[in-house]
Amino acid sequence: MDMVAIAKKIIDDSDKLRKHYKDEYLGDPDAELLVWLQIAVQREAMVSYLYDKDRRDERLAGATGEVVEVARDVMTLIWQQESSHTAELAARIVDGVFRRPGGSGAFDAAFSKAHGTLDAAMLNHLTNAEGGILSALARAATWLAACFAPKMVPPFATELSHANLRDYFVLATALEKTAKDSYDRIGELVEEISAKSGSLQPLALRKPIRNVHLDEKFHESVFREMESWLDGEGQFLPGLDAPTCMQKLKALLLTTVGIQRYAGASNDVPVLPTAGGLEKLFAKHEIKIQVEKAVAAA
């Protein structure tokens, strides 16, 4: 099965999970929110691993050029932001109204992060374009887990093939979409809980969750755009240049997160709620944007 088909299965599985939890926790938004926060920590830990320096170097090995550096910078900055998401979400489980009743918030968060990192390591080895002994072992372990503990292994995992860079971006696009959809549900639950809670914590979570949802929405569109920079063999298309690619990323940012207002002497600098972690990349290429929180702090 090719990566496009596998990506579709990942999204379909996520859709089914969302419906399942919505039905299972009908009338108990607090319990459903805790489940989603734990899943979010696990998922953020997974992508933090998949996008880290070693994995970036593996996937971009041998590729050179200005567009390659844009892709490397994108992956680096998204990795940094996803890592911060992991820490922030873990804190919500460790301490506060969202920790499991009678349970250890610290344990819940630590387990979710460890589980996500382990899942990512397995996923990385399963899709490593070079194959090798680690990939073979990952396949064997996944096959055994599917046989003896099928509920622990998502159906798509046993069908992952060795992935080139384009396939890797297809996979990342699917993972970001499932994250976006998950945060959309978390946002709905936070609104429902905030309306009836006397605690300030649900209210304080509304804006961060809204911004993370926008981040994931932007990341999804970024990885989908970077797919188009590569041919079917995972090689960068000839004729691409960094300025053109950066202008495409800017257009995606403005349309996915939305412009709050304009600033600057000539009123031409878009002010955004978030830039998906890519503020430094836009500044590096002399593209002017401002993030709302930075403006408010000034």
MINUVO-550614 format. One record per atom (N, C-alpha, C, O, CB): residue in three letters; y, x, z. Coordinates in pm, whole numbers, plus 50000, padded with zeros to 5 digits. Each point is the difference from the previous one (the first is absolute). Last residue first. Glycine has a CB too. Layout:
N
alaYXZ/...
***
This chain:
298
ala544275045552370/ala501125008849968/ala501254995950077/ala501055006349985/ala497964997649787/ala496664973250216/ala500115010450103/ala501245008649981/ala500395007350091/ala497134992949927/ala501264965449672/ala500334993850128/ala500235010350109/ala500794997850092/ala497874982449841/val499875033749638/val501394995349993/val500434994450136/val501115002650046/val498614992149707/ala495815018250195/ala500855011950001/ala501484996149999/ala500835006450065/ala497375006649816/lys498544953450077/lys500015005050137/lys500905012450012/lys500655002050102/lys497034989049931/glu501664989349531/glu500764991450093/glu500105005950139/glu501095000150059/glu498174980349810/val500265050849699/val499094991150073/val500774993150110/val500815006350069/val497215008449879/gln503495006849547/gln500125000750145/gln499044989950061/gln499744989449943/gln502695017950043/ile498385023449519/ile499604987650068/ile500325001950148/ile500155011350047/ile498004983549783/lys502335034049666/lys500654995250121/lys499444986550045/lys500024990149927/lys502045022250005/ile496145033249796/ile500084985649981/ile500514994050130/ile499375001650105/ile498724998249723/glu500675047850056/glu501404995749994/glu500164985449961/glu500914996449926/glu499705026950016/his495325003250161/his500304997949858/his501384993849979/his500304994749893/his497255002650064/lys500905011850482/lys499655012249928/lys500374999049853/lys500415009949939/lys497734994250222/ala502204957450116/ala501105009550022/ala499775013049924/ala500945005749944/ala499454984350283/phe496204977949766/phe501144995349922/phe501195009550017/phe500715002849903/phe498494973450121/leu497065033150236/leu499685002149859/leu501164995549911/leu500365006949905/leu497194990250145/lys502624995450416/lys500215014149969/lys499725002949852/lys500645008749940/lys498754997250296/glu499804949749934/glu501435003450000/glu500245014449956/glu500895002649919/glu499454980950264/leu495454987649866/leu500345009249891/leu501485003949994/leu500475004849897/leu497674985149978/gly499254977650419/gly499785014050038/gly500475010149897/gly499875012050022/gly498234980050108/gly502464959649835/gly498585003549992/gly499705014450035/gly498955005349961/gly500854977449869/ala504464994150203/ala499765006749871/ala498565004649990/ala499685008949920/ala502724998550073/thr500724951050277/thr499085011450010/thr499895006349861/thr500294993649899/thr498414995750294/pro504484976549882/pro499394999350133/pro499065011750027/pro499825004050115/pro500364971249873/leu504115030949681/leu498694993650002/leu499454999050142/leu500375008150085/leu499205000749684/val505084999749885/val499555001250140/val498754991450014/val500014988149969/val502375015950118/pro500305021449471/pro499254988850058/pro499565002950142/pro499485010850029/pro499744983049742/val505145023749944/val498815005250067/val499254988450064/val500524993550090/val500625028749954/asp503194976449722/asp498885000549906/asp498725005750064/asp499035002749930/asp502635000149885/asn503424991450302/asn499154988350028/asn498784999449907/asn499614989449951/asn502424998450127/ser501405047249971/ser500074991449881/ser499094987950013/ser499774992749903/ser500775027349959/ala499705010850496/ala501404998849958/ala500164990849881/ala500984992649991/ala499435030350093/gly495384968250234/gly500555011249924/gly501414997349955/gly500464988549997/gly497275017349930/ala498094957250146/ala500935008250078/ala500535011249911/ala499735000349880/ala499054994350336/tyr498394952849778/tyr500375012649936/tyr501025007250087/tyr500794993750070/tyr498764996749700/arg496184974350365/arg501395000149959/arg500265013149925/arg499085008049981/arg501634977350217/gln494874999549899/gln500724992750104/gln501484998449963/gln500594989450015/gln497805019450157/ile497054996449509/ile501275006350036/ile500724991350103/ile500214988149978/ile499965022749793/gly494284994550110/gly501204991949997/gly501245007450050/gly499935007650096/gly498634972749937/val496475030549884/val500484998650137/val501294991950008/val500314994450105/val498625027449949/thr498844985449519/thr498954996250097/thr500544998050141/thr499544991050070/thr498835021649791/thr504405001049758/thr499434986749975/thr498984995850105/thr499824988150025/thr500555015949733/leu501775039150255/leu501034989750009/leu499424986049983/leu500464990550064/leu501195025949849/leu495465021450034/leu500494998750137/leu500984988550013/leu499874991750090/leu499815032849943/leu498774987349538/leu498964993350079/leu500464997750143/leu499774989450057/leu498485021249799/ala504555014449864/ala499994985949957/ala498964992150078/ala500244988650039/ala500525018349732/lys499365039550299/lys501184993650057/lys500024985149965/lys500254991650086/lys501035030249899/leu495395004849821/leu499744997850142/leu501184993350069/leu499814991550088/leu498695028649912/lys502004992349553/lys499034989150009/lys499694996850146/lys499884988450038/lys499145018349739/gln503685030150132/gln500754987749975/gln499084987950004/gln500414989250043/gln501225023649817/met496415029850175/met500754996650121/met500834987349982/met500124992150094/met499975032249963/cys497514993349575/cys499074994950101/cys500734995850126/cys499664989950062/cys498545024849845/thr504315006249753/thr499534986749956/thr499094993850105/thr500144988250033/thr500035019149726/pro501325037350317/pro501084990250010/pro499584985849961/pro500374990350067/pro501205028249885/ala495185018050005/ala500304995650136/ala501144989850007/ala499854990150070/ala499365032050008/asp497634981449484/asp500945008850068/asp500394993850134/asp499954987950017/asp500915020849762/leu495114989449784/leu500614994350119/leu501005010050060/leu499785012149995/leu498144974150050/gly499235023249570/gly501304993849973/gly500654993550120/gly501164996049991/gly498045000549784/pro495385007750190/pro501055009149951/pro501304992449977/pro499994988149969/pro498265026549923/leu498084970850486/leu500354997949859/leu501085009949957/leu500915002950077/leu498484972749943/phe496865033550370/phe501354995049982/phe500344999249852/phe499715009249923/phe500955000550298/gln494274984449961/gln500955010549964/gln501384993949978/gln500134989049947/gln498035024649948/gly497444964350198/gly500735004550118/gly500965011349974/gly500415007050093/gly497674985850036/glu499104980849561/glu499315011750057/glu500725005450124/glu499565009850060/glu499604995749712/gly502564957949965/gly498744995950059/gly499215011250064/gly499144997650084/gly500824984749749/asp505315024950145/asp499064994149904/asp498694996750071/asp499875002150121/asp501195010849689/leu504064987550418/leu498765007449974/leu499164993249894/leu500054987849983/leu499995020550252/trp504064975149970/trp500385013649961/trp498805008349954/trp500155011349955/trp501744987450207/ser497914956250018/ser500434999949860/ser500455013849952/ser500225001949881/ser500464974350148/glu498065015750429/glu498824998449913/glu500405001449853/glu499265006049922/glu499684978850249/met504435013450153/met499475013549977/met498684999549922/met499675009649930/met501434998150281/glu500954951449918/glu500835006949902/glu499425013849969/glu499975004149883/glu502064983550200/arg495944988150256/arg499714993749871/arg500825006649888/arg499505002049890/arg499984976250228/phe501335035450323/phe498715005249952/phe499614993749867/phe499405006649916/phe499904997250322/val504654980149959/val500145014249967/val498695005649947/val499985006649896/val501794995850280/ser498414953249991/ser500625000949868/ser500165014549955/ser499925003049881/ser501294975650165/glu497065013350389/glu499094994449899/glu500585001749860/glu499305004349908/glu499844979050260/his503595028350193/his498965009949976/his499004995249894/his499585007649914/his500695000550322/phe503064961549911/phe500555010649915/phe498955010549968/phe499895004349885/phe502364991750216/lys496544970550198/lys500254993749870/lys500545010349901/lys499585000349884/lys500884977750230/glu499035034850330/glu498704999349934/glu500134993649861/glu499315003949906/glu499574994550319/asp505025003750045/asp499525013549968/asp498714999549919/asp499885006549897/asp501195002250313/leu500624951149965/leu500745004449883/leu499595014049957/leu499905002949881/leu502024982850190/his496204997950325/his499534991849887/his500705004149871/his499365001349895/his500174979550262/val502015038050237/val498735006149961/val499394992349883/val499435006049908/val500195002150329/asn504284974249953/asn500285012349925/asn498735007049955/asn499945005449889/asn502174997050240/arg497524959150143/arg500604996249871/arg500265012449914/arg499754999949880/arg501304980050229/ile497485026850332/ile498914994949916/ile500534996049862/ile499355002749899/ile499434989250306/pro504415022350117/pro499115010949958/pro498874995349909/pro499685006749901/pro500865004650312/lys502354954949968/lys500635008449898/lys499115011949959/lys499875002549880/lys502364990850213/arg496144977350252/arg500254992949875/arg500575009049891/arg499485000549888/arg500914978950245/leu498555030650345/leu499065004249896/leu500344994149863/leu499495004749898/leu498764997150278/ala504084988050237/ala500305013749961/ala499115004849886/ala500355009549930/ala500384995050303/leu498514952949958/leu501285000049930/leu500345013949948/leu500495001649888/leu500294979550256/pro495395013950129/pro499804994249867/pro501294999949918/pro499985002649880/pro498204983350214/gln502205030150353/gln499255008849912/gln499704993849862/gln500155006949899/gln498865003250305/leu503274970150195/leu500845005949896/leu499185007849898/leu500505003049891/leu501374998250274/ser496484954450131/ser500075014549998/ser500905004849887/ser500104993749895/ser497605007550202/gly500954953149998/gly501165004150078/gly500195015050001/gly501005005150051/gly498694974850089/ser497984985549474/ser499825010150104/ser501295003050073/ser501095000149942/ser497075009649924/lys500984960949740/lys499544993750125/lys499905009850117/lys499654996050111/lys499114987749750/ala502695027449683/ala500614986850020/ala499614993950134/ala500704991150050/ala499285005749704/ser498175044850087/ser501385001550048/ser500634986650034/ser500804998950093/ser499415021649768/ile495474981249933/ile499965003750142/ile501415000950059/ile500234995650113/ile497635016949847/glu501724979149577/glu499414988850075/glu500015002950150/glu500344991250080/glu498215003149723/glu502825039749903/glu500984989150000/glu499504988350083/glu500754994150077/glu500045013049696/val496265028650160/val501095004150090/val501064989050008/val500514997250108/val499065027049836/leu496914970349748/leu499554998150138/leu501095003650101/leu500164993250101/leu497505011649823/glu503145002649614/glu499904985650027/glu499614997450146/glu500564991150065/glu498805005049694/gly500675048550093/gly501354994650010/gly500014985150030/gly500804995350081/gly499955022249762/ile495165003950067/ile500505004050131/ile501404994350023/ile500324995150109/ile498305026049881/arg499534973149584/arg499364991250098/arg500485003450142/arg500264991050079/arg497725006649770/asp503495030249812/asp500564986849974/asp499444990050101/asp500744991950055/asp499515013649698/tyr498005037550235/tyr501264999450074/tyr500734986849976/tyr500764995450085/tyr499415029549900/ser495854982649775/ser499704999450144/ser501284998950082/ser500074992050094/ser497865021549867/asp502414993149573/asp499544986550030/asp499704998250149/asp500264989450057/asp498805009149711/lys502115044650081/lys501144990849984/lys499594985950038/lys500724993250073/lys500215021249744/ala495685017650165/ala500875002250117/ala501184990449996/ala500354993950101/ala498975030349908/thr497804976549625/thr499344993550114/thr500835001750127/thr500044991150085/thr497715012949808/lys503805017949724/lys500114985449984/lys499354992850117/lys500554990450052/lys499455012349698/glu499615044150226/glu501364996150037/glu500204984849986/glu500714993950080/glu500115028749847/leu495074996049933/leu500135001250146/leu501394995750047/leu500144993550103/leu498195025349894/ala500844982849537/ala499244989150063/ala500155000550152/ala500194989650064/ala498175010849746/thr503555034649944/thr500714987449971/thr499324988350069/thr500654991450059/thr500105017949720/ala497135032750234/ala501144999550092/ala500804987149980/ala500464994150097/ala499655030949903/leu496354983649700/leu499484997150134/leu501154998650100/leu500004990750081/leu497895021849865/val503245001449626/val499534986049993/val499484995750137/val500304988950046/val499105013949709/phe501785042050194/phe501194991650010/phe499634985249991/phe500644991750065/phe500745026849833/tyr495155012250043/tyr500505001350137/tyr501244991450019/tyr500154993550104/tyr498925029849911/asp499194981149554/asp499154991350081/asp500464999950146/asp500014989650067/asp498065015049779/arg504035025649867/arg500404986249968/arg499184990050081/arg500554990350053/arg500095016949714/leu498265038550273/leu501274996950064/leu500464985749970/leu500534993250088/leu500075031049898/asn494214981849995/asn501035009349958/asn501334995350061/asn500024990550078/asn498745014949704/ala496124985550418/ala501284995049950/ala500885011449950/ala500155010250067/ala499694970650092/his494675002849941/his500925011350007/his501294996049928/his499974994749889/his498115022250120/ser499474941350173/ser499605011349916/ser500965011650022/ser501024998450067/ser497984986049761/leu499224968750458/leu501085009149963/leu499465011849919/leu498985006050036/leu502294987250171/glu496294968950008/glu500175000249855/glu501125009549955/glu500305000849881/glu498884975850114/thr499505011550465/thr498825005849938/thr500125001249849/thr499115005449936/thr499554985250249/ala504844989350078/ala499845014150037/ala498815006649931/ala500065011749964/ala500984982950255/phe500514957549762/phe500425009149894/phe499635014650028/phe499945008049908/phe501914976350044/pro497264979250368/pro499135000149882/pro500405010149893/pro499135005549933/pro500474970850114/pro501365032950477/pro500534990749901/pro499195001049871/pro499575011049964/pro502744990750137/val495845008850398/val500355006749874/val500544989749902/val499284990649964/val498955027050074/met500064972050402/met500945010850026/met500505006549872/met500945008050003/met497914995950212/lys497794961349809/lys501304994250036/lys501065010750024/lys501194997150002/lys497614983650099/pro496525030349798/pro500804995449885/pro501364994450035/pro500935000849919/pro496964994549973/ala498365036850308/ala501114993050067/ala500954994749894/ala501155004449992/ala498665010550213/phe496125006549666/phe499684997450140/phe501104992750078/phe499744993950103/phe498855026249887/cys501684991649530/cys498654994950023/cys499794995350144/cys499414989550024/cys499775025949797/ala504875005550047/ala499914987049933/ala498634993750023/ala499894987750008/ala501765020049819/ala499095036150326/ala500744990450082/ala499914986049941/ala499874990250073/ala501705028149999/leu496565016649680/leu499214997450121/leu500694989850089/leu499364990950054/leu499715032449935/trp503274991149630/trp498824992349959/trp499164996450122/trp499554988650013/trp500455022949762/thr503655017150290/thr500464986449972/thr498834991049962/thr499934988550043/thr502295020549883/ala496935036750138/ala500344993750128/ala500434985549979/ala499634991250077/ala501055031150015/ala498475004049526/ala498754997450073/ala500294992650131/ala499304990650035/ala499665030049861/arg504724993649849/arg499294989249932/arg498724996450075/arg499694988250017/arg501255019549763/ala501495029050374/ala500744987750026/ala499314988149935/ala499914989350059/ala502225023749955/leu496175029949898/leu499694995850137/leu500714986950035/leu499434991350066/leu500265032749999/ala501294995749521/ala498624995250000/ala499604994950139/ala499364989650013/ala500095026849803/ser504745004050136/ser499994987149932/ser498604994050001/ser499834988050023/ser502075019449832/leu498615035650314/leu500624990350089/leu500014986149939/leu499774990050068/leu501645028250028/ile496945018449644/ile499094996250107/ile500624989650094/ile499304990950044/ile499665031749941/gly502884978549508/gly499615010150097/gly499204994250115/gly499724988050004/gly502295024849934/gly502084969649699/gly498644997450048/gly499645009850111/gly500795002150092/gly498564989149681/glu504895003249971/glu499175011949984/glu498554997650045/glu499125008249972/glu502925005750062/ala501504953150007/ala499705002349858/ala499075011749978/ala499295000549899/ala502924990150046/asn498094975550484/asn500425013449961/asn499545003149859/asn498814999549969/asn501115007950270/thr499364952150048/thr500774999549876/thr500465013749953/thr500785001049905/thr499954976450159/leu496665015550339/leu499354991449901/leu500705000649865/leu499364998649896/leu499904986550289/his502615037150190/his498835007149948/his499284991849893/his499475005649904/his500305006050316/asn503904968349998/asn500445011649925/asn498825007449938/asn500045003749882/asn501944998350270/leu497164962050138/leu500544995349873/leu500435011749912/leu499774999949879/leu500984979050233/met497865030450329/met498874995649919/met500474995749861/met499385003649900/met499414989250308/ala504505018050100/ala499255012149965/ala498824996549911/ala499725006949902/ala500985004050313/ala501804953549963/ala500725007049894/ala499265012549956/ala499935002949880/ala502224988250210/asp496194983950276/asp499854992449876/asp500645007449883/asp499445000749891/asp500564977950241/leu500665039550293/leu498625001949956/leu499744992649869/leu499365005349909/leu499934997350331/thr504874991149967/thr499895013749947/thr498605002849949/thr499845006349895/thr501935001150265/gly499014951150052/gly500705000849873/gly499915013849937/gly499815001249879/gly501724981350201/his496695010750352/his499214992649902/his500645001149862/his499315002349900/his499904981950279/ala503155033250186/ala498855008349969/ala499134993649891/ala499525006849909/ala500515002150327/lys503644966349928/lys500455011749924/lys498835008849959/lys499945004649886/lys502234994750238/ser496924963650151/ser500434995649868/ser500455011749914/ser499695000649881/ser500994977550218/phe498205030250352/phe498814996849921/phe500384995949859/phe499365004149904/phe499464988850305/ala504655015050098/ala499335012549966/ala498784997449912/ala499745007249904/ala501085003050311/ala501494952449957/ala500805007049901/ala499305012749954/ala499945002849880/ala502134987850223/asp495904984550245/asp500044992249876/asp500735007549889/asp499515000949888/asp500444978050248/phe500065039750297/phe498705001449934/phe499994992649867/phe499525005249899/phe499374997050325/ala504934993550043/ala499905013749951/ala498685002149926/ala499975006449895/ala501475001550297/gly499304950950026/gly500805001349879/gly499885013849940/gly499925001549878/gly501644981650211/ser494834990350212/ser500845011950004/ser500765001249869/ser499415002549895/ser498995008950261/gly499884940950081/gly499535012149934/gly500975011450012/gly501084998750058/gly497684987149785/gly501714967350310/gly498895006050071/gly499515013049940/gly499055006050051/gly500334971550016/pro503364994749601/pro499884995950140/pro498775006350066/pro498894998949948/pro502264979549997/arg501485045449648/arg498894990850021/arg499874996450148/arg499955008850085/arg498875001149716/arg505985003049983/arg498755006750035/arg498934989550032/arg500324988950041/arg500965031250047/phe503424971449797/phe499014999449894/phe498705007150034/phe499085000349918/phe502804998449923/val502294998350424/val499354987049997/val498894999249896/val499264990249997/val502874999850081/gly499075058950117/gly500764988249965/gly499174987449992/gly498815000050034/gly502705014749844/asp497235038550046/asp500854995050106/asp500754987649953/asp500835000949909/asp499415022450185/val496334998049636/val499855007450125/val500774993350113/val499494998950112/val500225022149759/ile500664963349684/ile498734996050058/ile499825006550137/ile499464993950092/ile499555003549677/arg504805012749972/arg500054985750029/arg498724995250067/arg500014990550079/arg501525006349725/ala498835048050038/ala500764997950123/ala500064985350039/ala500014996750118/ala501345023549828/ala496724992849642/ala499115003150112/ala500714997450132/ala499394995150095/ala499435022149766/leu503674979149745/leu499124988550020/leu499055002450116/leu499704990850076/leu500475003949681/glu502705040550119/glu500784988750050/glu499114987950029/glu500164993350102/glu501815015049769/ala496135030949930/ala500425002550138/ala500714987950059/ala499764996550116/ala500435027949831/thr498564973749596/thr498815000650086/thr500405001550146/thr499504992750086/thr499205017449726/his504664992449855/his499544986250021/his498824999850097/his499944991550089/his500845002249679/ser500775047850088/ser500874994250102/ser499634985550028/ser500074995550114/ser501775019949814/ser495875006649727/ser499645006050129/ser500864994450113/ser499504997650110/ser499785023349770/glu501704966949677/glu498804993250046/glu499555005550135/glu499514992650085/glu499815003349676/gln504325025250027/gln500354986850051/gln498794992450051/gln500074993450104/gln501825006149736/gln497495043249964/gln500795001250122/gln500324986350058/gln499914997950121/gln501075023549794/trp496864980049668/trp499115004350108/trp500765000950132/trp499524995350103/trp499085017449732/ile503884979249781/ile499274987950039/ile499035003350113/ile499834992150093/ile500384998549673/leu502055045450049/leu500924991650077/leu499354986850042/leu500254995150110/leu501665015249768/thr495625020149846/thr500345006450127/thr500844990750088/thr499714998450118/thr500215024049770/met499024964449669/met498824999350086/met500295005850139/met499534994850101/met499005006849695/val504875001849878/val499754985950032/val498854998950100/val500114993150101/val500724999849672/asp500075049550048/asp501014996050098/asp499794985650044/asp500124996850118/asp501495019549781/arg495664999749754/arg499665006750126/arg500984996050111/arg499584997150112/arg499455022349759/ala501844965449693/ala498834993250056/ala499615006150134/ala499654992850093/ala499555001949675/val504245026549996/val500454986850045/val498844992650066/val500164994450108/val501575004749706/glu497255041349986/glu500715002150126/glu500574987050053/glu500044997950121/glu500505025449807/val497414976449652/val498975002550102/val500675001850136/val499494995150101/val499005015649727/val504254986249801/val499524986750039/val498895001350104/val499864991450087/val500734999649685/glu501245048650042/glu500984993250085/glu499544986250044/glu500324995750111/glu501455017049772/gly494555026250012/gly501114993549930/gly500874992150094/gly499634997350114/gly498975001749683/thr495795014450200/thr501305006350020/thr501074992249924/thr499694992049911/thr499215030650118/ala495484977250169/ala501084993149927/ala501335006850033/ala500265003550115/ala498454974549889/gly497105035250204/gly500055003849859/gly501114993549920/gly500315004649890/gly497304998650127/ala500924972850428/ala499595013749967/ala500045002349849/ala499444992349922/ala499115008350284/leu502374958950079/leu500975005449904/leu499645014149954/leu500785006449929/leu500974979650177/arg495564989450215/arg500204990949888/arg500925005749893/arg499854996949882/arg499784984250274/glu499505043650249/glu498754997749927/glu500264991949873/glu499525003649892/glu499214997250325/asp504855005550082/asp499695012349927/asp498724998549918/asp499935004949887/asp501205008450293/arg500094951350103/arg500975001349890/arg499685012249915/arg500004999449877/arg501764989450262/arg495725005150253/arg499604990549896/arg500975000549882/arg499564999049886/arg499404986150290/asp502075041550195/asp498745004649940/asp499554990849888/asp499575004649894/asp499795005550325/lys504534977450031/lys500205011749913/lys498715004649933/lys499995002749880/lys501885004150268/asp498284941349986/asp500505012250066/asp499945012149907/asp499514999149887/asp499744991650334/tyr499434960449720/tyr501205005449936/tyr500435013450057/tyr501055005249960/tyr499664971549995/leu495464998550210/leu499825000849854/leu501185006449930/leu499845006149894/leu498764973750119/tyr501545011850461/tyr499045010449965/tyr499915001849849/tyr500035011249950/tyr498674983650258/ser503944970649952/ser500625012650044/ser499095011749966/ser500475010649960/ser500734977350226/val497234968649745/val500835004949890/val500745012750039/val500315008349914/val499954968250004/met496955004050413/met499225003149881/met500885005549889/met499675010349941/met498724971750121/ala503575001850335/ala499355012950024/ala499215004349876/ala499955011849967/ala499914983150281/glu502054962749745/glu501045010149987/glu499425014050024/glu500385009649933/glu501344973750142/arg495414979849987/arg500345001649859/arg501065010849979/arg499925007949906/arg499504967950058/gln499345012150477/gln498855006149931/gln500365003149856/gln499705010949950/gln498724976850200/val504724988550101/val499915013850049/val498885007449927/val500185011449958/val500714981550267/ala499504961449684/ala501125007449942/ala499975014650044/ala500235008949919/ala501124970050077/ile495564990850190/ile499645003249861/ile501105008349936/ile499715009349924/ile498964969550059/gln502215005350443/gln498945010050007/gln499565004249859/gln499795011949974/gln499444978650247/leu503864974649814/leu500635012550040/leu498965011350009/leu500295011349962/leu501474975750164/trp496734969449784/trp500685005849884/trp500715012950035/trp500075009149918/trp500224968149990/val497544998450437/val499005004749904/val500695007049883/val499565010649956/val498894970650110/leu504314998050247/leu499405012150055/leu498975005849905/leu499945012149980/leu500454979150251/leu501554967249657/leu500945011149983/leu499425013050053/leu500155010549937/leu501754973450081/glu495694976050045/glu499955004549861/glu500935011849977/glu499665009349926/glu499774967350003/ala500605003150494/ala498745006949979/ala499905005249856/ala499545011249977/ala499374974350197/asp504844988449936/asp500035012550077/asp498735008249975/asp500075012149980/asp501374976750195/pro499074966949639/pro500685010749925/pro500045013250075/pro500025010649936/pro501344972049957/asp495854971550115/asp500135011150095/asp500655012049930/asp499345010149975/asp498614982050155/gly500954966349644/gly500544995350128/gly500175010850104/gly500484997250110/gly498494981449840/leu497655032749681/leu500894988549983/leu500474994950137/leu499184996850087/leu499634997049698/tyr498255044650066/tyr500964999950110/tyr501024988749987/tyr501125001050049/tyr498575023649973/glu496784981349655/glu499335002950128/glu500964998650118/glu499604995550107/glu498855019949773/asp503164979949667/asp499174988750042/asp499415002250140/asp499984990950082/asp499475004649676/lys503065039150051/lys500894988550014/lys499234987850049/lys500494992450084/lys500995016749733/tyr496145030050074/tyr500685001050129/tyr500954988250024/tyr500154995350112/tyr499685029649872/his497924977249598/his499034998850110/his500705000250135/his499724991650086/his498555019549771/lys504254996849750/lys499664985950015/lys499054997950118/lys500124990350075/lys500195006449676/arg500755047550138/arg501204993250049/arg499724985150023/arg500414994450102/arg501025022249776/leu495215009549924/leu500155003350141/leu501204992750060/leu499934995050112/leu499015027349847/lys500314974549577/lys498994992350074/lys500145002450151/lys499864990750079/lys498575010849722/asp504315023649912/asp500404985949995/asp499034991450081/asp500414990950073/asp500625012849700/ser497905041750166/ser501114998450093/ser500474985650006/ser500314994950108/ser500395028649846/asp496034987949732/asp499435000750135/asp501094998050105/asp499794993250101/asp498415022349816/asp503164987549633/asp499274987450024/asp499424999650142/asp500074989850067/asp499385008849688/ile502595041450101/ile501004989550020/ile499344986750031/ile500454992650088/ile501115019549756/ile495655023750046/ile500675003050126/ile501004989050033/ile500064995250114/ile499655029649847/lys498194973649623/lys499094995950107/lys500625002650137/lys499844992150093/lys498195012749758/lys504285010049768/lys500034985450006/lys499104994950113/lys500344990550070/lys500125008549681/ala499475046850156/ala501284996350062/ala500114984850014/ala500494995050101/ala500585025749803/ile495284996349858/ile499835002450143/ile501274996150076/ile499934994050107/ile498455024649844/ala501734979849580/ala499144989350052/ala499805001450151/ala500004990150072/ala498845008649704/val503535035150008/val500784987649991/val499194988350057/val500534991750073/val500685017249722/met496745033950162/met500864998850117/met500844987349997/met500324994450105/met499745030449908/asp495094975349746/asp501205008449994/asp500934996650116/asp499834990150070/asp499965011449679/met494664996550228/met501194991550000/met501255008850000/met500085009750076/met498674971950047/
***
